[in-house]
Amino acid sequence: MKKLILGGFLLLSGVLQAQTPMTLKEAVGTAIRNNLNVRQNELSLETSHNNLTQSKLALLPSAQANASQSLNYGRSIDPYTNVYVNQQLNASNFSLSAGVVLYNGLFYRNTIRQNNLLLKASEEDVQQAKDVITINTILAYLQVLSSEDQVNLATQQLDASKMQLERTAELVKAGNLAPADEYTLASQVATDQLSLVTAQGQLKLNRLTFWQTLNSPQTPLDFKLERLTPEGEMGYETSASKIYEAADQNLAMIKAAKYRVMSFDQAIRAQKGLLVPQLALNSFISTRYSSTASINYGEQLGNNFNRNFSLDLNIPIFRSWIYKNRIQNAIVDKKKAEVQVQNVQVQVKQGIEQAYANLEVAKMRYDALESQVVSFSETLQSAESRFQAGTLNVVEYNIAKTNLDRARLNQVQARYDYLFRVKILDYYQGKNLFVD
């Protein structure tokens, strides 16, 4: 009985959860978590972390131990007396070596700085991938909302047409209108039904696109979205030039490109460090055992104990040409990265200019449609009065109604299009793209 009650509560909670509308923030979070491009960039970020750790570990002293056991037959060198013997020889060798680079032209230090900058670039790559999926999710979200509004509007238009058809049928029966008027309105009802089916079909496609953008099998196909009321003042105060200045400082793709340029500066310094002499401190400890000696194993290891310490200076001579070629390649790579920065900046600048122009066009289109809706609403009200009085034919009435219906649909599309253009410009400035 307890299990049954618990199962009922779980089922009820699942139903309630399914009925809870998904917010824009939740949609963006889900899409980012499940996006494969984001995951791929996160894996590249892990590689950058590992490369930075590896370059830091290179500063630590190196140490290694060796042990060997050999069995020789015939003529060989006795490791205890260091003379030739012609007999079976059982020998053991043990050694421990360690070393640390004291100076190598700051090669390791500059390599660490280079990998640190590449790590920052990888972090920006991850953010860029998240920004792209955020924009795509917002677009898909708004398209669903726009389609829902258009379905609601088409439903209202169909209901209004049906009511008008019913009134016309009564007037036809009373002999106040000709039967042709009823047939014409019936055709208008059929047209409105087709418009509703078309809007419903587009809504279904937009919902599928949004669901695929989330890439979340756990999200039900009958999801509900929290409504975003596209209201408020129409207008964007920030100019295109100011938006670009903010984008040049905040946009992830530009920051990533700049970090890579700086990383090549460190790569050049690191390669130049290989041209200077390298100073290293090394030590070596060893001992050995031979079966030909007359003393026991432990005494031999103690008697053969050897220590060695050295301060080694490595001066590159002919290999410097290899290092110089590497430096030249690094300089070329830096120039390529600088060109890439300029290319990204040009693309962003053009994208901002295009987005700003689209915003202004969307604003003008919405204003025009708003005036058109007001005008067509007044025209339809007048047409309805004249049609009921019998001074306006059904064709003229349908034209007035169709004009208003079309203007309202276009206004809904224009409003959401404007809202999306605002989100695009907010994205370039690094602003919050979704509503909490």
Backbone torsions as a table, in degrees:
resi	resn	phi	psi	omega
1	MET	NA	-42.0	178.9
2	LYS	-63.4	-39.9	179.4
3	LYS	-64.3	-37.7	179.9
4	LEU	-65.6	-43.5	178.6
5	ILE	-64.0	-43.6	179.3
6	LEU	-61.8	-42.1	178.5
7	GLY	-63.0	-37.0	178.3
8	GLY	-64.4	-42.3	178.4
9	PHE	-63.7	-41.9	178.8
10	LEU	-62.7	-41.4	178.7
11	LEU	-64.6	-42.5	179.8
12	LEU	-64.6	-42.0	179.3
13	SER	-64.9	-35.9	177.2
14	GLY	-64.7	-39.7	179.1
15	VAL	-66.4	-43.6	179.3
16	LEU	-62.9	-39.2	179.1
17	GLN	-65.3	-39.7	-179.9
18	ALA	-66.4	-30.1	-179.0
19	GLN	-81.9	-14.9	179.8
20	THR	-71.5	123.4	-178.9
21	PRO	-62.8	141.3	176.8
22	MET	-80.6	130.3	178.3
23	THR	-83.1	164.6	178.3
24	LEU	-63.5	-37.6	178.4
25	LYS	-63.2	-43.8	178.8
26	GLU	-64.4	-39.8	179.6
27	ALA	-63.1	-44.7	179.5
28	VAL	-63.9	-43.4	179.0
29	GLY	-61.6	-41.7	178.8
30	THR	-64.9	-43.9	-179.2
31	ALA	-63.5	-39.9	179.7
32	ILE	-66.5	-43.1	-178.8
33	ARG	-62.9	-31.7	-173.5
34	ASN	-103.7	2.0	-178.0
35	ASN	-80.1	130.3	-176.0
36	LEU	-74.3	-31.7	177.1
37	ASN	-65.4	-39.5	176.3
38	VAL	-62.9	-44.2	179.8
39	ARG	-62.6	-39.9	179.5
40	GLN	-64.0	-41.7	177.7
41	ASN	-68.2	-32.4	176.4
42	GLU	-66.4	-36.7	176.5
43	LEU	-67.2	-38.7	175.5
44	SER	-63.6	-34.8	176.8
45	LEU	-64.3	-39.0	176.7
46	GLU	-61.6	-40.3	177.1
47	THR	-61.8	-41.4	178.1
48	SER	-63.5	-38.9	175.0
49	HIS	-60.0	-44.9	-179.2
50	ASN	-64.4	-40.0	179.2
51	ASN	-64.1	-39.3	178.4
52	LEU	-66.3	-42.6	178.1
53	THR	-62.0	-42.2	-179.6
54	GLN	-62.9	-40.7	179.9
55	SER	-67.7	-31.1	176.3
56	LYS	-71.7	-38.8	179.6
57	LEU	-66.0	-21.9	179.4
58	ALA	-65.5	-18.4	177.7
59	LEU	-75.1	-20.2	-177.3
60	LEU	-73.8	152.1	176.3
61	PRO	-62.3	149.2	175.8
62	SER	-95.4	145.6	179.4
63	ALA	-150.7	141.8	176.9
64	GLN	-152.8	150.0	179.1
65	ALA	-117.0	145.8	179.3
66	ASN	-133.4	144.7	176.0
67	ALA	-145.3	140.3	178.7
68	SER	-143.9	148.4	176.7
69	GLN	-130.2	126.0	-176.5
70	SER	-130.5	152.2	176.6
71	LEU	-129.4	114.7	-174.4
72	ASN	-113.1	145.7	175.9
73	TYR	-124.0	142.9	178.3
74	GLY	84.9	-153.9	-174.5
75	ARG	-76.3	125.1	178.6
76	SER	-156.4	171.6	-179.7
77	ILE	-93.6	127.8	177.7
78	ASP	-75.4	117.3	-177.9
79	PRO	-67.1	-16.3	-179.4
80	TYR	-84.1	-45.3	-178.2
81	THR	-100.0	-14.5	-179.9
82	ASN	63.2	31.7	176.6
83	VAL	-123.5	162.2	-179.9
84	TYR	-72.5	138.6	173.4
85	VAL	-133.4	156.0	179.8
86	ASN	-123.9	72.6	-178.1
87	GLN	-161.2	172.3	176.8
88	GLN	-67.9	133.4	-175.2
89	LEU	-131.2	125.0	176.0
90	ASN	-109.4	119.2	-172.9
91	ALA	-130.5	148.1	175.8
92	SER	-128.0	143.1	177.7
93	ASN	-134.3	135.6	178.3
94	PHE	-133.1	140.0	179.6
95	SER	-151.6	154.4	176.6
96	LEU	-140.2	124.6	-178.2
97	SER	-126.2	150.3	178.8
98	ALA	-149.5	153.3	179.9
99	GLY	-159.7	154.8	177.6
100	VAL	-143.5	136.4	178.0
101	VAL	-82.4	121.2	179.5
102	LEU	-84.4	-36.7	179.7
103	TYR	-156.4	132.2	175.6
104	ASN	-144.0	38.7	178.5
105	GLY	71.8	24.7	-178.9
106	LEU	61.2	28.8	179.6
107	PHE	-60.5	-47.7	-178.3
108	TYR	-66.4	-40.9	-179.0
109	ARG	-62.6	-45.9	-179.8
110	ASN	-69.5	-31.0	175.5
111	THR	-65.9	-38.2	176.3
112	ILE	-62.5	-45.7	179.1
113	ARG	-62.2	-39.1	178.6
114	GLN	-62.6	-48.5	-179.1
115	ASN	-66.8	-29.7	177.0
116	ASN	-67.2	-40.3	177.3
117	LEU	-68.6	-37.7	176.6
118	LEU	-66.5	-32.5	175.1
119	LEU	-63.8	-43.6	177.7
120	LYS	-63.1	-38.3	177.6
121	ALA	-63.5	-39.6	178.0
122	SER	-65.6	-36.6	176.7
123	GLU	-62.7	-40.0	177.8
124	GLU	-69.3	-32.2	175.9
125	ASP	-62.7	-40.6	177.1
126	VAL	-62.6	-44.2	179.9
127	GLN	-64.2	-38.1	178.5
128	GLN	-63.1	-42.7	177.6
129	ALA	-62.4	-38.5	177.7
130	LYS	-67.2	-37.9	179.6
131	ASP	-63.6	-41.5	-179.3
132	VAL	-63.0	-46.7	-179.1
133	ILE	-69.5	-28.9	176.3
134	THR	-64.2	-47.0	178.9
135	ILE	-61.2	-45.4	-179.5
136	ASN	-63.1	-38.2	179.8
137	THR	-68.7	-41.7	178.3
138	ILE	-61.8	-43.1	178.7
139	LEU	-60.4	-47.6	-179.7
140	ALA	-63.7	-38.1	178.8
141	TYR	-62.3	-47.7	-178.7
142	LEU	-67.4	-33.2	177.8
143	GLN	-65.2	-37.2	176.9
144	VAL	-65.5	-46.0	179.8
145	LEU	-62.1	-42.6	178.6
146	SER	-61.7	-42.0	179.4
147	SER	-66.0	-37.7	177.6
148	GLU	-63.1	-41.5	177.9
149	ASP	-64.1	-39.4	-179.9
150	GLN	-68.4	-35.4	175.7
151	VAL	-65.0	-44.0	178.4
152	ASN	-62.3	-41.7	179.5
153	LEU	-66.7	-41.4	178.2
154	ALA	-64.6	-35.8	177.2
155	THR	-64.9	-43.3	178.2
156	GLN	-63.2	-39.6	178.6
157	GLN	-64.6	-40.6	178.6
158	LEU	-65.9	-43.0	178.5
159	ASP	-61.9	-41.7	179.1
160	ALA	-63.9	-39.2	178.8
161	SER	-65.6	-40.1	178.8
162	LYS	-64.4	-41.3	178.3
163	MET	-64.5	-40.0	178.4
164	GLN	-66.3	-36.0	177.9
165	LEU	-64.7	-41.1	178.8
166	GLU	-62.8	-43.1	178.7
167	ARG	-64.9	-38.6	179.7
168	THR	-66.4	-39.5	179.4
169	ALA	-61.9	-37.5	178.4
170	GLU	-67.0	-39.8	179.0
171	LEU	-68.2	-33.5	177.5
172	VAL	-65.7	-43.3	178.1
173	LYS	-62.5	-34.9	179.6
174	ALA	-78.0	-7.8	179.2
175	GLY	84.0	9.2	179.7
176	ASN	-82.3	-23.7	178.8
177	LEU	-129.2	156.5	179.4
178	ALA	-79.7	152.1	177.7
179	PRO	-58.0	-28.3	-180.0
180	ALA	-61.0	-32.1	178.5
181	ASP	-64.6	-38.9	177.9
182	GLU	-65.1	-40.4	179.8
183	TYR	-65.2	-38.9	-179.7
184	THR	-65.5	-41.9	177.9
185	LEU	-68.2	-33.9	175.6
186	ALA	-62.5	-37.8	176.5
187	SER	-64.7	-37.6	178.1
188	GLN	-65.4	-38.0	176.2
189	VAL	-61.2	-43.5	178.4
190	ALA	-62.9	-38.7	178.0
191	THR	-64.9	-41.8	178.4
192	ASP	-66.3	-34.3	176.0
193	GLN	-64.0	-40.6	177.2
194	LEU	-64.9	-40.0	178.2
195	SER	-62.4	-39.7	178.5
196	LEU	-65.4	-44.2	179.0
197	VAL	-62.3	-41.2	178.4
198	THR	-62.3	-43.6	178.7
199	ALA	-65.2	-39.5	177.8
200	GLN	-65.1	-39.6	177.6
201	GLY	-64.5	-41.3	178.1
202	GLN	-66.1	-37.5	176.6
203	LEU	-61.8	-42.2	179.3
204	LYS	-62.3	-42.4	178.8
205	LEU	-65.9	-41.0	179.8
206	ASN	-67.7	-35.7	176.2
207	ARG	-65.6	-39.4	178.0
208	LEU	-64.9	-42.7	177.9
209	THR	-60.2	-43.8	178.7
210	PHE	-64.0	-44.1	179.9
211	TRP	-62.1	-39.5	177.7
212	GLN	-69.1	-32.9	177.4
213	THR	-63.6	-37.1	177.6
214	LEU	-66.6	-32.6	-179.3
215	ASN	52.9	43.6	-176.3
216	SER	-127.6	101.8	178.0
217	PRO	-60.4	-22.5	-179.5
218	GLN	-71.8	-20.6	179.1
219	THR	-77.9	122.7	-178.4
220	PRO	-68.0	152.6	179.7
221	LEU	-69.5	-22.7	179.5
222	ASP	-94.8	37.5	-177.6
223	PHE	-62.4	158.5	174.3
224	LYS	-120.5	142.2	179.7
225	LEU	-110.9	141.4	175.2
226	GLU	-67.5	133.8	-177.4
227	ARG	-71.0	138.1	171.6
228	LEU	-112.5	114.6	-178.2
229	THR	-82.4	109.5	-177.9
230	PRO	-76.7	69.5	-178.2
231	GLU	-118.0	175.7	179.5
232	GLY	112.0	-178.0	-178.2
233	GLU	-70.8	138.0	176.9
234	MET	-93.0	117.0	-179.9
235	GLY	157.6	147.1	-179.2
236	TYR	-124.1	117.3	-171.3
237	GLU	-75.3	-34.7	-175.3
238	THR	-74.6	134.5	179.9
239	SER	-78.4	165.7	-179.3
240	ALA	-63.8	-38.0	179.9
241	SER	-66.4	-40.0	177.9
242	LYS	-67.1	-36.6	177.8
243	ILE	-62.8	-41.8	179.6
244	TYR	-66.4	-39.4	177.9
245	GLU	-59.3	-41.5	177.8
246	ALA	-68.1	-39.8	-179.7
247	ALA	-64.6	-38.4	-179.1
248	ASP	-64.1	-24.7	179.6
249	GLN	-95.5	-28.6	-169.2
250	ASN	-114.3	-23.4	-172.9
251	LEU	-69.5	132.1	-173.2
252	ALA	-62.0	-41.0	-175.8
253	MET	-66.2	-34.0	177.2
254	ILE	-73.1	-42.6	179.5
255	LYS	-62.4	-40.0	178.9
256	ALA	-62.6	-43.6	179.8
257	ALA	-64.4	-39.6	179.1
258	LYS	-67.2	-39.5	177.4
259	TYR	-60.8	-37.2	-179.6
260	ARG	-69.1	-34.7	174.2
261	VAL	-62.0	-46.9	179.6
262	MET	-63.9	-32.0	179.4
263	SER	-66.4	-33.6	178.2
264	PHE	-71.1	-28.5	172.4
265	ASP	-59.2	-44.3	178.6
266	GLN	-69.2	-34.5	177.6
267	ALA	-63.9	-39.6	178.2
268	ILE	-64.6	-44.6	178.3
269	ARG	-62.6	-38.3	-180.0
270	ALA	-64.7	-43.7	180.0
271	GLN	-67.8	-34.7	176.7
272	LYS	-65.3	-29.7	178.4
273	GLY	-63.9	-24.7	179.6
274	LEU	-74.8	-11.1	179.2
275	LEU	-81.0	-18.1	-177.8
276	VAL	-92.7	159.7	178.4
277	PRO	-61.2	147.5	179.4
278	GLN	-108.8	132.2	-179.9
279	LEU	-113.1	128.9	-177.6
280	ALA	-138.1	148.3	175.8
281	LEU	-109.1	125.3	-176.6
282	ASN	-128.5	152.4	176.7
283	SER	-140.4	151.9	-177.4
284	PHE	-146.2	130.5	177.6
285	ILE	-128.1	134.1	-179.3
286	SER	-149.2	163.0	173.2
287	THR	-157.4	166.2	-176.2
288	ARG	-152.3	167.2	179.5
289	TYR	-137.8	142.8	176.3
290	SER	-133.3	137.7	-179.1
291	SER	-73.5	-12.0	-179.2
292	THR	-79.7	-17.9	-177.9
293	ALA	-75.3	156.2	-176.5
294	SER	-91.9	-2.9	179.9
295	ILE	-100.9	163.8	-173.1
296	ASN	-75.9	177.4	-172.3
297	TYR	-63.4	-48.3	-176.3
298	GLY	-66.6	-40.0	179.5
299	GLU	-65.4	-38.5	179.1
300	GLN	-62.2	-44.1	-179.6
301	LEU	-61.2	-37.5	178.6
302	GLY	-71.1	-40.0	-178.0
303	ASN	-70.5	-31.9	-175.9
304	ASN	-93.8	12.1	-177.8
305	PHE	-66.1	130.2	-175.5
306	ASN	-131.8	135.8	177.7
307	ARG	-123.0	144.4	179.2
308	ASN	-146.7	131.2	174.5
309	PHE	-127.4	139.8	-177.7
310	SER	-146.2	148.4	172.8
311	LEU	-112.2	110.3	-169.9
312	ASP	-106.7	133.7	176.7
313	LEU	-115.8	119.9	-178.4
314	ASN	-109.7	115.1	-177.1
315	ILE	-109.1	114.4	178.7
316	PRO	-72.3	132.6	178.4
317	ILE	-119.4	-78.9	179.9
318	PHE	-74.6	-30.7	-179.5
319	ARG	-69.5	-11.4	178.8
320	SER	-62.3	-28.0	178.0
321	TRP	-65.1	-35.6	177.1
322	ILE	-65.0	-44.3	-179.2
323	TYR	-65.8	-38.8	178.2
324	LYS	-63.3	-37.4	177.7
325	ASN	-66.5	-38.0	176.2
326	ARG	-63.6	-37.6	177.9
327	ILE	-63.3	-44.0	179.2
328	GLN	-62.2	-40.2	177.7
329	ASN	-64.2	-38.8	178.3
330	ALA	-65.9	-36.5	177.6
331	ILE	-65.1	-42.0	177.9
332	VAL	-63.8	-42.4	178.7
333	ASP	-61.5	-37.3	177.9
334	LYS	-64.5	-42.3	178.9
335	LYS	-62.8	-38.8	176.5
336	LYS	-61.9	-41.7	179.9
337	ALA	-66.0	-36.8	177.0
338	GLU	-64.3	-40.8	176.4
339	VAL	-63.5	-38.3	178.9
340	GLN	-63.9	-38.9	176.7
341	VAL	-61.3	-46.2	179.5
342	GLN	-62.6	-39.6	179.4
343	ASN	-63.5	-44.2	178.3
344	VAL	-63.9	-42.1	-179.8
345	GLN	-63.1	-40.6	178.0
346	VAL	-64.2	-44.1	179.9
347	GLN	-62.2	-43.0	179.3
348	VAL	-65.3	-44.2	-179.9
349	LYS	-60.7	-44.9	178.6
350	GLN	-66.3	-38.5	177.7
351	GLY	-62.6	-40.0	178.5
352	ILE	-66.6	-44.6	178.9
353	GLU	-60.4	-42.1	178.9
354	GLN	-66.6	-43.9	-179.8
355	ALA	-64.0	-39.3	179.9
356	TYR	-67.1	-40.7	177.2
357	ALA	-64.1	-41.2	177.7
358	ASN	-62.6	-37.3	178.4
359	LEU	-63.9	-44.6	179.8
360	GLU	-64.5	-40.3	177.6
361	VAL	-63.9	-42.9	179.1
362	ALA	-62.8	-38.4	177.9
363	LYS	-64.1	-47.8	179.9
364	MET	-63.3	-39.7	-179.8
365	ARG	-65.3	-41.1	179.3
366	TYR	-65.1	-43.7	179.2
367	ASP	-60.2	-42.6	179.5
368	ALA	-64.9	-41.3	179.9
369	LEU	-68.5	-34.8	178.1
370	GLU	-62.7	-44.0	176.8
371	SER	-65.0	-36.8	-179.6
372	GLN	-66.5	-40.7	179.3
373	VAL	-63.2	-43.3	178.8
374	VAL	-61.7	-44.9	-178.8
375	SER	-65.8	-45.5	-179.1
376	PHE	-68.6	-30.0	177.1
377	SER	-65.3	-44.6	177.7
378	GLU	-64.7	-39.4	178.8
379	THR	-63.2	-42.6	-179.1
380	LEU	-67.3	-39.1	177.4
381	GLN	-60.0	-43.2	177.8
382	SER	-65.6	-39.7	-179.4
383	ALA	-65.8	-39.0	179.1
384	GLU	-62.8	-42.5	179.7
385	SER	-64.6	-43.5	-179.6
386	ARG	-69.7	-34.6	179.7
387	PHE	-67.7	-41.3	178.3
388	GLN	-65.8	-31.2	179.7
389	ALA	-81.9	-8.4	178.2
390	GLY	84.1	11.3	179.5
391	THR	-97.2	0.1	179.2
392	LEU	-132.8	133.1	-179.7
393	ASN	-80.3	166.1	-173.6
394	VAL	-67.5	-30.9	179.7
395	VAL	-63.6	-46.4	178.8
396	GLU	-64.8	-36.7	176.9
397	TYR	-63.1	-45.0	179.8
398	ASN	-62.7	-36.7	178.1
399	ILE	-62.9	-43.7	179.1
400	ALA	-63.2	-42.0	-179.6
401	LYS	-68.4	-43.1	179.9
402	THR	-62.4	-40.7	179.1
403	ASN	-61.4	-43.0	179.4
404	LEU	-68.2	-41.6	179.5
405	ASP	-61.3	-44.8	-179.5
406	ARG	-65.6	-40.3	179.7
407	ALA	-64.4	-39.9	179.1
408	ARG	-65.6	-42.6	177.7
409	LEU	-61.7	-44.9	179.4
410	ASN	-64.6	-34.0	179.2
411	GLN	-66.7	-41.3	176.6
412	VAL	-60.5	-46.2	179.4
413	GLN	-62.9	-41.9	-178.4
414	ALA	-65.3	-37.2	-179.0
415	ARG	-65.8	-46.1	178.9
416	TYR	-70.3	-32.7	176.0
417	ASP	-64.2	-41.1	177.5
418	TYR	-64.1	-43.2	179.7
419	LEU	-60.4	-40.3	179.0
420	PHE	-66.9	-38.9	178.7
421	ARG	-62.6	-36.6	176.3
422	VAL	-62.7	-42.7	179.3
423	LYS	-62.0	-37.3	179.7
424	ILE	-62.8	-46.7	179.7
425	LEU	-67.4	-35.2	174.3
426	ASP	-62.3	-39.3	179.1
427	TYR	-60.6	-44.0	-179.9
428	TYR	-61.8	-27.7	-179.2
429	GLN	-92.7	-1.4	179.5
430	GLY	78.1	22.0	179.3
431	LYS	-81.9	167.8	176.4
432	ASN	-68.5	126.5	-172.7
433	LEU	-94.9	-9.2	-178.7
434	PHE	-128.9	159.7	-177.7
435	VAL	-91.5	128.0	176.4
436	ASP	-69.1	NA	NA
